[in-house]
Amino acid sequence: MSNSSYMPTNDGGKAELLEHLAVTLPKYAELLEISTADLENLKKKSASFRYALNTLYALQSYTQHYTEFKNSLRDGGSGNADWPLPPKFDENIPPAVECGVIPWVSALVARIKAHRNYTAAIGQDCWLIAATHVFDPGALKPALSFKNNVGHPVIVWTKGKASGIEIWVDRGDSNGFVFLTINNEPNTTDNAPLPASGATAIWKYKAIYRLHDEQVGQWSDVISVMVGG
């Protein structure tokens, strides 16, 4: 059994593993002799790493949209040159933790796996054993959901084994679905200008995964989001 194969290769997967461990590991704490301090440290590191990722993704998305805005302002395009709104960050900033989150977790996992009471069942429950399966790119299909950021839709998706995602949008303007963006890390904020004050519209989104710079798998189900000015 490998002690490293369980660790995801991308930051999103690492964040999900940390969050899962923070929730699952406490029920085995007494059996595996894991201290309360270690469990609390795990929770703090998990929260800090997720916050850092979400902040980075928001900044990357804003940078991308701002670059598109700058190019449109310079070269021309459809719509008005409205300034892209900067992202609104979560004000509940986690407490600072020591650098080296993944090395710390890796050392904790190595200690867990070396414990006399550790079993394969515990490893599977805690995601410490890599699943063995055949990867079928043709079966990939994004599952989209959404949340709101200062009125703008945030398309929520997971990366999995894909390289990124390609998102299209239909703004109900008779143009049908048009290309929105390609993102390599979740999630995706649509910073397009909102409807005029007091008006509403339904924006629809669909997406397909990308692998090796090409579309792969199946299109997602379409999701509809109501936006208003």
NORZIPE-V30537 format. One record per residue. N is the residue number from 1. PHI is phi in whole degrees, 0 to 359 (999 if undefined). PSI is psi in degrees with one decimal (NA if undefined). OMEGA is omega in degrees with one decimal (none if undefined). Layout:
n	phi	psi	omega
N	PHI	PSI	OMEGA
N	PHI	PSI	OMEGA
This chain:
n	phi	psi	omega
1	999	127.4	-179.1
2	281	141.2	177.7
3	270	-4.1	-176.5
4	241	-15.8	-174.1
5	293	-18.3	-179.8
6	288	-21.8	-171.5
7	282	120.1	177.3
8	300	156.2	-177.9
9	269	-16.5	-178.7
10	248	160.7	-175.7
11	297	-38.5	179.2
12	299	-42.7	178.0
13	294	-38.3	177.6
14	297	-41.6	179.2
15	297	-41.4	178.8
16	296	-39.5	178.1
17	296	-44.5	179.2
18	300	-44.4	-179.5
19	295	-40.2	179.3
20	294	-43.2	178.2
21	298	-41.3	-178.6
22	299	-31.0	-179.4
23	273	-37.1	-170.3
24	270	-36.7	-172.9
25	297	-33.5	-178.0
26	305	-31.4	-178.7
27	288	-13.6	177.0
28	252	6.5	-173.3
29	301	-47.6	-178.2
30	293	-43.2	-178.7
31	298	-39.0	-175.7
32	260	4.4	177.7
33	58	50.1	176.8
34	263	126.0	-174.0
35	287	157.5	175.3
36	298	-35.1	178.9
37	296	-41.1	178.8
38	294	-41.1	179.4
39	295	-41.3	179.2
40	293	-39.3	177.7
41	296	-40.1	178.0
42	299	-44.3	179.4
43	298	-43.8	-178.3
44	294	-42.6	-179.5
45	293	-38.4	178.7
46	297	-47.5	-179.3
47	296	-40.4	-179.0
48	293	-42.3	-179.1
49	293	-41.4	178.5
50	296	-41.9	179.2
51	297	-42.7	179.3
52	298	-41.9	179.3
53	295	-49.1	-178.7
54	300	-39.1	177.7
55	295	-43.3	178.7
56	297	-44.5	-179.5
57	298	-41.2	179.6
58	296	-41.0	179.2
59	293	-40.8	178.8
60	296	-43.1	178.9
61	297	-43.0	179.2
62	297	-42.1	178.5
63	299	-42.4	179.3
64	297	-47.2	-179.6
65	293	-35.6	179.4
66	292	-36.6	176.1
67	296	-42.5	176.8
68	298	-41.4	177.9
69	298	-46.1	-179.4
70	299	-42.4	179.8
71	295	-40.8	178.5
72	293	-40.2	178.0
73	298	-38.1	-178.5
74	283	-46.0	-168.9
75	256	-15.7	-176.9
76	100	158.9	-179.7
77	172	-173.3	-179.3
78	276	150.8	176.3
79	85	177.7	178.6
80	271	157.0	179.3
81	275	63.7	178.2
82	282	138.0	-178.4
83	295	130.4	175.8
84	296	135.9	179.4
85	283	132.7	177.0
86	294	154.3	-179.0
87	294	149.2	175.8
88	259	116.4	-174.7
89	272	151.8	176.3
90	298	126.0	-178.7
91	283	-13.2	179.6
92	275	76.6	-176.9
93	283	127.0	179.7
94	295	157.1	176.6
95	295	152.0	-179.9
96	294	145.1	176.8
97	231	165.8	178.1
98	292	146.6	176.2
99	294	158.0	-179.5
100	93	44.6	-178.0
101	299	-48.4	-176.2
102	292	-43.7	174.8
103	302	-38.0	179.3
104	295	-46.3	179.8
105	295	-40.0	179.0
106	299	-39.5	177.9
107	293	-39.8	177.7
108	297	-44.7	-179.4
109	296	-40.7	178.3
110	300	-39.7	178.0
111	294	-39.8	179.3
112	296	-46.1	-176.9
113	292	-23.0	178.8
114	273	-7.4	-177.3
115	289	144.5	-176.7
116	297	-25.4	-177.6
117	266	0.0	-179.7
118	290	138.9	177.6
119	228	164.2	177.7
120	298	-34.3	179.3
121	297	-40.1	176.3
122	296	-43.4	179.7
123	300	-41.9	179.3
124	292	-40.6	-179.4
125	295	-33.5	-178.0
126	266	4.7	-178.4
127	63	37.3	-179.9
128	258	5.0	176.3
129	233	123.0	-178.0
130	291	135.7	176.9
131	287	142.5	177.9
132	257	115.2	179.2
133	203	164.1	179.1
134	269	125.6	-178.5
135	279	122.4	-179.8
136	245	98.4	-178.8
137	301	-31.1	-178.7
138	294	-18.4	-178.9
139	269	-3.7	-178.2
140	293	134.3	177.6
141	210	117.6	-179.4
142	295	146.1	172.3
143	247	109.3	-175.1
144	264	145.5	167.3
145	218	-176.7	-178.3
146	211	159.0	170.4
147	220	-179.9	-172.3
148	243	138.9	175.3
149	226	100.5	-178.2
150	53	43.1	177.5
151	89	-16.6	-178.6
152	268	136.7	178.2
153	293	138.7	171.3
154	247	114.0	-179.3
155	279	117.9	-175.5
156	263	130.1	-179.5
157	205	161.6	177.2
158	248	151.9	-172.8
159	273	-41.8	-177.5
160	59	-134.4	-177.7
161	265	3.1	178.0
162	282	163.7	176.3
163	278	-30.1	-178.9
164	183	-163.8	-176.8
165	219	148.1	176.9
166	245	123.3	-174.0
167	244	136.6	176.8
168	240	153.5	-176.6
169	225	144.2	173.0
170	240	114.2	-175.7
171	264	14.0	178.8
172	68	27.2	-177.6
173	253	21.6	179.3
174	74	4.3	177.6
175	267	-5.9	-177.9
176	68	-160.9	179.7
177	285	131.8	177.3
178	231	155.5	-179.0
179	299	133.6	176.9
180	255	-59.0	-175.6
181	191	166.2	168.7
182	240	126.4	178.6
183	238	144.6	178.2
184	261	-13.1	179.1
185	221	140.9	176.8
186	294	158.4	-9.8
187	254	-173.4	-171.5
188	234	117.8	177.9
189	267	131.2	175.8
190	266	103.1	-176.4
191	264	21.2	176.8
192	298	152.2	179.0
193	304	135.5	179.2
194	280	164.1	176.5
195	302	163.1	179.0
196	301	157.7	-178.6
197	306	128.1	179.6
198	89	-10.8	179.9
199	262	157.0	177.0
200	229	162.7	177.6
201	206	159.8	175.1
202	252	118.7	175.6
203	255	133.2	-179.7
204	249	145.9	-177.9
205	228	145.5	169.7
206	217	160.0	-175.0
207	209	159.7	175.9
208	219	143.0	179.9
209	289	159.4	175.1
210	233	143.2	179.0
211	214	127.1	-177.2
212	56	42.3	175.8
213	65	23.8	177.0
214	225	152.5	173.2
215	297	144.4	-179.4
216	212	145.3	176.1
217	83	-145.6	-173.8
218	243	153.8	175.1
219	291	146.7	176.2
220	291	165.9	166.8
221	293	150.0	179.6
222	282	135.1	173.6
223	247	146.6	-179.6
224	245	135.0	-177.5
225	232	129.9	174.7
226	272	128.0	178.6
227	238	153.5	-178.5
228	215	156.4	178.9
229	269	NA	none
